[in-house]
Amino acid sequence: MCPVSNTQNSFPSLELYVIIDECLLSTTRVEDALEKALMGGADAIQFRAKRLSKRGYYEMAVRLLSHARHMSKPFFVNDHLDVALAIGADGVHLGQDDFPCHAARRLTPKGMMIGVSSHCVEQAIRAAADGANYIAVGPVFPTTTKDKPEPVVGLGMISKVKARIGAVPLVAIGGINRDNVSEVVRSGADGVAVASAVALAYDPVAVAMELKHRIRLERERVC
């Protein structure tokens, strides 16, 4: 299988990067969703919660971090750099309207990872230059997990960005599921980020396992 390398830092695999989105789940199901994602083989977890107060987000993130640490998997905070720093998260994921990556890099301790969302080649190039440890490209397909999603960028954007960001890992995001994950990896993605595909599945563990299997199978073919 092709190794995922990154000249910015030694970096864990993000083949299957599961987003635990509080907007998709009741707060009572968030911890269960995280545990099932990890049982199914998720390589990393990101916690996203647009409806919670900052305090509510912090308290939930502390609990989820504990679960991720128990399974020895990296835990990323979405948007909130201050929360990531406060709880000692493994990383933070920043959108285009969040705290700038280059400024966040000056504040984060050594070893804390930064991921950045990008929707075009120019944004991805800038994120790589600013020190991002990985770049999320999307939405690749239509998605319903956000109220106002960015325009769909399509599979072609994956290969375009990959050709310009060197060794920085590319994580594809947006509408990815077990029916299309193989073509996403075939287009050049080092990993995929999924939310509803796992969280809303009848059997999240089985779906996560199937996604991981298809990702690895396709990466072996590519190599």
Helices and strands as residue ranges (DSSP letters): E 16-21, H 27-39, E 44-48, H 54-70, E 75-78, H 81-87, E 91-94, H 101-107, E 113-118, H 121-129, E 134-137, H 155-162, E 170-173, H 181-186, E 191-194, H 196-199, H 204-222
